[in-house]
Amino acid sequence: MTDVEDVQQVRIIWNGDHWELHFVCKVAIDAADSSGETTAGVDLGICNTAAISVGDETVLYPGNALKEDAHYFRQEEYDTEGENGPSTHAEWARQKKSRRQTHFLHALSKDIVEQCVDRDVGKIAVGHPKNIREDEDWGRHGNKRLHDWAFETILSHIEYKAEERGIEVERIDEYELATSITCCECGMKADSNRVERGLYVCEECELVANSDCNAAENMRKTVTPSPSQDRSNGCLAQPSVRLFDKSTGRVAPQEQV
């Protein structure tokens, strides 16, 4: 039972068949005590929704399912615009897309935290691209993708789910640290190191890595120094991949989806 003063928001939503009444409540939780000494870095992105580094292991979350939904429901919406505004079908498409995105982000953030729990992580450093929409004009297509990027929602989901498991979360200003162009091995900063989308090759130490995993490791390094061994062409270049399974609504290893 929840007290009335704990209710933050009340929403009435039509799901296509019947009306649903949703209550958003603020409740106190008893957070678990985490004794984990491992640290993790998380890089958030658009093509790859997230990348995790725990120093000697990396995990990648491609955003294919989210992009497919965005494309499909946007076409459904645009193709059914009425003469006097959005048609009933267009409204359905928008609501459906929103609900699917909400479920995807909850499933993603839950899996990220569970992966950290499995690896005995006690603290997560997450990149926060807070000023990305104000930095520059990314073009019509790029600006649309940035507008659709719900990084604040993902961040908040990771934070409260991690808190429930006793894991501390720290937001890192990734633009101040230039994590996307900085080599996590030697610290060299150069735009040219990003050879192409997804590939990072350092001109100085010749590290080869997935660019998002390199950024995630830079996040982790703000908390704990990197391991001394060479990880080139290893975990940073060949991360484990986890995908959203539309048939189950859960995130699972790539080979299972």
Backbone hydrogen bonds in HBPLUS format (Angstrom, degrees):
<---DONOR---> <-ACCEPTOR-->    atom                        ^
c    i                          cat <-CA-CA->   ^        H-A-AA   ^      H-
h    n   atom  resd res      DA  || num        DHA   H-A  angle D-A-AA Bond
n    s   type  num  typ     dist DA aas  dist angle  dist       angle   num
A0006-ASP N   A0003-ASP O   3.00 MM   3  5.48 154.4  2.07 112.2 120.3     1
A0007-VAL N   A0004-VAL O   3.11 MM   3  5.54 162.7  2.14 114.3 119.8     2
A0026-LYS N   A0006-ASP O   2.79 MM  20  5.20 163.9  1.81 150.0 154.7     3
A0008-GLN N   A0024-VAL O   2.62 MM  16  5.44 151.6  1.70 151.9 162.2     4
A0009-GLN N   A0024-VAL O   3.13 MM  15  4.95 151.1  2.21 137.0 139.7     5
A0024-VAL N   A0009-GLN O   2.77 MM  15  4.95 171.4  1.78 156.7 156.4     6
A0011-ARG N   A0022-HIS O   2.81 MM  11  5.01 164.9  1.83 149.1 154.3     7
A0022-HIS N   A0011-ARG O   2.73 MM  11  5.01 171.3  1.74 160.0 161.9     8
A0013-ILE N   A0020-GLU O   2.78 MM   7  5.09 165.1  1.81 153.5 157.7     9
A0020-GLU N   A0013-ILE O   2.65 MM   7  5.09 150.7  1.73 146.0 156.6    10
A0015-ASN N   A0018-HIS O   3.11 MM   3  5.88 169.5  2.12 158.6 155.3    11
A0032-ALA N   A0164-GLU O   3.36 MM 132  6.21 168.7  2.38 122.1 125.0    12
A0038-THR N   A0120-ASP O   3.19 MM  82  5.78 151.6  2.28 158.0 150.1    13
A0122-GLY N   A0038-THR O   2.78 MM  84  5.79 159.6  1.82 162.3 160.3    14
A0040-ALA N   A0123-LYS O   3.02 MM  83  6.46 153.0  2.09 155.6 162.7    15
A0125-ALA N   A0040-ALA O   2.82 MM  85  6.23 165.0  1.84 159.3 162.9    16
A0041-GLY N   A0053-SER O   2.79 MM  12  5.15 155.0  1.85 147.2 156.0    17
A0053-SER N   A0041-GLY O   2.89 MM  12  5.15 149.6  1.98 146.9 154.7    18
A0042-VAL N   A0125-ALA O   2.85 MM  83  6.19 156.9  1.90 156.4 157.8    19
A0127-GLY N   A0042-VAL O   2.97 MM  85  6.32 165.6  1.99 174.4 176.8    20
A0043-ASP N   A0051-ALA O   2.90 MM   8  5.17 158.0  1.95 147.2 154.5    21
A0051-ALA N   A0043-ASP O   2.88 MM   8  5.17 134.4  2.09 141.8 154.1    22
A0045-GLY N   A0049-THR O   3.14 MM   4  4.78 161.9  2.17 109.9 112.9    23
A0063-GLY N   A0047-CYS O   2.94 MM  16  5.61 156.3  1.99 151.6 148.1    24
A0049-THR N   A0061-TYR O   2.80 MM  12  5.67 115.2  2.22 154.3 167.0    25
A0050-ALA N   A0061-TYR O   3.44 MM  11  5.17 157.0  2.49 131.1 136.3    26
A0061-TYR N   A0050-ALA O   2.84 MM  11  5.17 154.4  1.91 172.0 163.3    27
A0052-ILE N   A0059-VAL O   2.77 MM   7  5.03 162.6  1.79 152.1 157.7    28
A0059-VAL N   A0052-ILE O   2.90 MM   7  5.03 151.6  1.98 137.0 144.3    29
A0054-VAL N   A0057-GLU O   2.93 MM   3  5.49 165.8  1.95 165.8 169.8    30
A0240-SER N   A0058-THR O   3.04 MM 182  6.29 163.7  2.07 147.5 142.3    31
A0060-LEU N   A0240-SER O   2.70 MM 180  6.06 159.7  1.74 164.6 172.0    32
A0242-ARG N   A0060-LEU O   2.97 MM 182  6.27 163.3  2.00 171.8 175.0    33
A0067-LYS N   A0063-GLY O   3.05 MM   4  6.26 159.9  2.09 157.6 163.6    34
A0068-GLU N   A0064-ASN O   2.87 MM   4  6.07 157.4  1.92 155.8 162.3    35
A0069-ASP N   A0065-ALA O   3.11 MM   4  6.28 159.8  2.15 144.4 149.2    36
A0070-ALA N   A0066-LEU O   3.00 MM   4  6.19 160.7  2.03 145.2 150.9    37
A0071-HIS N   A0067-LYS O   2.98 MM   4  6.17 161.0  2.01 148.9 153.2    38
A0072-TYR N   A0068-GLU O   2.95 MM   4  6.09 169.8  1.96 151.6 154.9    39
A0073-PHE N   A0069-ASP O   2.92 MM   4  5.93 171.5  1.92 157.9 159.7    40
A0074-ARG N   A0070-ALA O   3.08 MM   4  5.87 141.5  2.24 133.1 143.3    41
A0075-GLN N   A0071-HIS O   3.12 MM   4  6.29 155.9  2.18 145.6 151.1    42
A0076-GLU N   A0072-TYR O   3.02 MM   4  6.33 156.0  2.08 146.0 153.3    43
A0077-GLU N   A0073-PHE O   2.92 MM   4  6.01 147.6  2.03 135.6 144.0    44
A0078-TYR N   A0074-ARG O   2.90 MM   4  6.12 168.9  1.92 153.0 155.2    45
A0079-ASP N   A0075-GLN O   2.91 MM   4  5.87 157.3  1.97 149.1 155.1    46
A0080-THR N   A0077-GLU O   3.32 MM   3  5.59 156.6  2.38 104.7 111.5    47
A0082-GLY N   A0085-GLY O   2.81 MM   3  5.15 127.9  2.09 140.9 151.2    48
A0091-GLU N   A0087-SER O   3.04 MM   4  6.37 156.5  2.09 151.2 156.7    49
A0092-TRP N   A0088-THR O   3.01 MM   4  6.26 152.3  2.09 141.8 149.8    50
A0093-ALA N   A0089-HIS O   2.90 MM   4  6.18 153.9  1.97 146.4 153.0    51
A0094-ARG N   A0090-ALA O   3.06 MM   4  6.37 156.9  2.12 148.7 153.9    52
A0095-GLN N   A0091-GLU O   3.02 MM   4  6.24 165.9  2.04 152.0 155.7    53
A0096-LYS N   A0092-TRP O   2.82 MM   4  5.94 158.9  1.87 151.6 158.2    54
A0097-LYS N   A0093-ALA O   2.94 MM   4  6.04 162.9  1.97 146.5 151.2    55
A0098-SER N   A0094-ARG O   3.00 MM   4  6.17 157.8  2.05 145.4 151.6    56
A0099-ARG N   A0095-GLN O   2.94 MM   4  6.18 160.1  1.98 149.7 154.5    57
A0100-ARG N   A0096-LYS O   2.97 MM   4  6.17 161.1  2.01 152.2 157.4    58
A0101-GLN N   A0097-LYS O   2.93 MM   4  6.08 155.5  1.99 147.3 154.3    59
A0102-THR N   A0098-SER O   2.94 MM   4  6.13 158.7  1.98 147.4 153.3    60
A0103-HIS N   A0099-ARG O   3.03 MM   4  6.27 160.6  2.07 147.2 151.7    61
A0104-PHE N   A0100-ARG O   2.93 MM   4  6.10 160.6  1.97 146.6 152.4    62
A0105-LEU N   A0101-GLN O   2.94 MM   4  6.15 165.1  1.96 156.6 159.1    63
A0106-HIS N   A0102-THR O   3.11 MM   4  6.32 151.9  2.19 144.6 152.1    64
A0107-ALA N   A0103-HIS O   2.91 MM   4  6.13 164.1  1.94 154.5 159.0    65
A0108-LEU N   A0104-PHE O   2.81 MM   4  5.98 159.0  1.86 152.2 158.7    66
A0109-SER N   A0105-LEU O   2.99 MM   4  6.00 171.3  2.00 143.3 146.2    67
A0110-LYS N   A0106-HIS O   2.97 MM   4  5.99 155.2  2.03 144.2 151.6    68
A0111-ASP N   A0107-ALA O   3.06 MM   4  6.21 156.2  2.12 142.3 148.4    69
A0112-ILE N   A0108-LEU O   2.93 MM   4  6.22 156.9  1.98 153.6 160.6    70
A0113-VAL N   A0109-SER O   3.09 MM   4  6.28 165.8  2.11 148.0 150.9    71
A0114-GLU N   A0110-LYS O   2.95 MM   4  6.15 157.3  2.00 145.9 153.0    72
A0115-GLN N   A0111-ASP O   2.82 MM   4  6.00 155.1  1.89 151.0 156.9    73
A0116-CYS N   A0112-ILE O   3.10 MM   4  6.37 148.0  2.20 142.1 150.7    74
A0117-VAL N   A0113-VAL O   2.86 MM   4  6.18 153.8  1.93 150.2 157.8    75
A0118-ASP N   A0114-GLU O   2.94 MM   4  6.15 160.8  1.98 149.4 153.9    76
A0119-ARG N   A0116-CYS O   3.12 MM   3  5.11 135.0  2.33  95.6 108.2    77
A0121-VAL N   A0116-CYS O   2.98 MM   5  5.17 163.4  2.00 149.8 150.0    78
A0120-ASP N   A0117-VAL O   3.09 MM   3  5.18 159.4  2.13 114.4 113.7    79
A0168-GLU N   A0122-GLY O   3.14 MM  46  6.34 163.3  2.17 144.9 139.7    80
A0124-ILE N   A0168-GLU O   2.78 MM  44  6.20 158.7  1.83 156.8 163.5    81
A0170-GLU N   A0124-ILE O   2.83 MM  46  6.24 160.4  1.87 164.8 170.7    82
A0126-VAL N   A0170-GLU O   2.89 MM  44  6.18 161.0  1.93 158.4 164.9    83
A0172-ILE N   A0126-VAL O   2.73 MM  46  5.74 163.8  1.76 155.1 154.2    84
A0128-HIS N   A0172-ILE O   2.64 MM  44  5.51 153.8  1.71 166.8 159.4    85
A0132-ILE N   A0129-PRO O   3.26 MM   3  5.51 170.3  2.27 116.6 118.1    86
A0134-GLU N   A0131-ASN O   3.08 MM   3  5.46 144.7  2.21 109.8 120.0    87
A0135-ASP N   A0131-ASN O   3.12 MM   4  6.16 125.4  2.44 150.3 165.3    88
A0143-ASN N   A0139-GLY O   2.75 MM   4  5.73 162.1  1.78 155.2 160.2    89
A0144-LYS N   A0140-ARG O   3.14 MM   4  6.24 149.5  2.24 138.6 146.3    90
A0145-ARG N   A0141-HIS O   3.09 MM   4  6.39 157.0  2.14 149.4 155.1    91
A0146-LEU N   A0142-GLY O   2.98 MM   4  6.24 154.5  2.04 147.6 154.9    92
A0147-HIS N   A0143-ASN O   2.90 MM   4  6.08 152.3  1.97 143.0 150.7    93
A0148-ASP N   A0144-LYS O   3.06 MM   4  6.32 146.5  2.17 143.9 152.3    94
A0149-TRP N   A0146-LEU O   3.12 MM   3  5.02 145.0  2.25  96.0 106.6    95
A0154-ILE N   A0150-ALA O   3.11 MM   4  6.47 161.9  2.14 153.5 158.2    96
A0155-LEU N   A0151-PHE O   2.92 MM   4  6.07 163.5  1.95 148.1 152.8    97
A0156-SER N   A0152-GLU O   3.02 MM   4  6.21 164.3  2.04 146.7 150.3    98
A0157-HIS N   A0153-THR O   2.96 MM   4  6.17 157.0  2.02 150.8 157.4    99
A0158-ILE N   A0154-ILE O   2.93 MM   4  6.17 162.4  1.96 155.1 159.5   100
A0159-GLU N   A0155-LEU O   2.93 MM   4  6.15 158.8  1.98 150.6 156.9   101
A0160-TYR N   A0156-SER O   3.09 MM   4  6.33 171.2  2.10 153.5 153.9   102
A0161-LYS N   A0157-HIS O   3.05 MM   4  6.05 157.8  2.10 147.4 154.3   103
A0162-ALA N   A0158-ILE O   2.86 MM   4  5.80 152.8  1.93 144.7 152.5   104
A0163-GLU N   A0159-GLU O   2.95 MM   4  6.09 152.9  2.02 143.0 150.8   105
A0164-GLU N   A0160-TYR O   3.16 MM   4  6.32 150.4  2.25 137.2 143.6   106
A0165-ARG N   A0162-ALA O   2.96 MM   3  5.14 133.4  2.18 100.1 113.3   107
A0167-ILE N   A0162-ALA O   2.87 MM   5  4.96 170.4  1.88 142.3 139.0   108
A0166-GLY N   A0163-GLU O   3.03 MM   3  4.95 163.7  2.06 105.7 109.6   109
A0177-LEU N   A0173-ASP O   3.39 MM   4  6.71 148.6  2.49 145.2 153.3   110
A0178-ALA N   A0174-GLU O   2.89 MM   4  5.79 113.5  2.34 127.9 144.2   111
A0179-THR N   A0174-GLU O   3.20 MM   5  5.56 158.6  2.24 150.3 156.5   112
A0181-ILE N   A0178-ALA O   3.27 MM   3  5.86 147.7  2.38 114.0 121.5   113
A0190-ALA N   A0181-ILE O   3.17 MM   9  5.57 163.4  2.20 144.5 144.3   114
A0183-CYS N   A0188-MET O   2.85 MM   5  5.30 160.3  1.89 148.2 154.4   115
A0187-GLY N   A0183-CYS O   2.87 MM   4  4.79 137.9  2.05 127.0 138.6   116
A0193-ASN N   A0190-ALA O   3.12 MM   3  5.55 158.6  2.16 109.5 116.1   117
A0194-ARG N   A0191-ASP O   3.20 MM   3  6.00 159.2  2.24 119.2 123.8   118
A0195-VAL N   A0193-ASN O   3.05 MM   2  5.59 117.7  2.45 109.1  92.3   119
A0201-VAL N   A0193-ASN O   2.83 MM   8  5.13 165.4  1.85 156.3 155.0   120
A0199-LEU N   A0196-GLU O   2.97 MM   3  5.42 168.3  1.98 133.8 137.3   121
A0211-SER N   A0198-GLY O   3.22 MM  13  5.04 153.6  2.29  97.0 104.9   122
A0200-TYR N   A0209-ALA O   2.78 MM   9  5.12 155.4  1.84 169.6 166.8   123
A0209-ALA N   A0200-TYR O   2.87 MM   9  5.12 156.9  1.92 152.1 157.5   124
A0202-CYS N   A0207-LEU O   2.93 MM   5  5.12 157.4  1.98 143.8 151.1   125
A0206-GLU N   A0202-CYS O   2.94 MM   4  4.68 129.2  2.21 121.5 132.0   126
A0233-ASN N   A0208-VAL O   3.35 MM  25  5.61 174.4  2.36 143.7 143.6   127
A0210-ASN N   A0236-LEU O   2.70 MM  26  5.84 175.1  1.70 134.6 134.6   128
A0213-CYS N   A0210-ASN O   3.10 MM   3  5.27 118.9  2.50 100.7 115.9   129
A0214-ASN N   A0210-ASN O   2.88 MM   4  6.13 153.1  1.95 156.8 165.5   130
A0215-ALA N   A0211-SER O   3.08 MM   4  6.31 152.6  2.16 138.6 145.3   131
A0216-ALA N   A0212-ASP O   2.93 MM   4  6.17 152.9  2.00 140.8 148.5   132
A0217-GLU N   A0213-CYS O   2.90 MM   4  6.12 152.4  1.98 145.9 152.8   133
A0218-ASN N   A0214-ASN O   3.03 MM   4  6.33 146.1  2.15 141.1 150.5   134
A0219-MET N   A0215-ALA O   3.03 MM   4  6.41 144.3  2.17 143.4 153.1   135
A0220-ARG N   A0216-ALA O   3.01 MM   4  6.38 159.6  2.05 147.5 152.3   136
A0221-LYS N   A0217-GLU O   2.91 MM   4  6.13 149.2  2.01 146.3 154.5   137
A0222-THR N   A0219-MET O   3.06 MM   3  5.57 152.4  2.14 110.0 118.3   138
A0223-VAL N   A0220-ARG O   2.96 MM   3  5.63 160.8  1.99 118.0 124.4   139
A0224-THR N   A0220-ARG O   3.06 MM   4  6.31 167.3  2.07 152.7 156.2   140
A0234-GLY N   A0231-ARG O   2.97 MM   3  5.13 150.6  2.05 130.3 129.0   141
A0237-ALA N   A0234-GLY O   3.15 MM   3  5.44 132.8  2.38 104.0 116.1   142
A0238-GLN N   A0234-GLY O   2.85 MM   4  5.90 146.3  1.96 154.9 166.0   143
A0254-GLN N   A0241-VAL O   2.92 MM  13  5.52 150.6  2.01 154.7 146.1   144
A0243-LEU N   A0252-ALA O   2.84 MM   9  5.62 146.9  1.95 174.9 167.3   145
A0252-ALA N   A0243-LEU O   2.90 MM   9  5.62 160.2  1.94 157.1 159.4   146
A0245-ASP N   A0250-ARG O   2.72 MM   5  5.47 174.4  1.73 164.9 165.4   147
A0248-THR N   A0245-ASP O   3.26 MM   3  5.65 139.0  2.44 106.7 116.2   148
A0249-GLY N   A0245-ASP O   2.70 MM   4  5.58 142.2  1.83 154.8 167.8   149
A0256-GLN N   A0253-PRO O   2.91 MM   3  5.50 152.4  1.99 117.9 126.7   150
A0257-VAL N   A0254-GLN O   3.22 MM   3  5.40 141.4  2.38 102.8 113.1   151
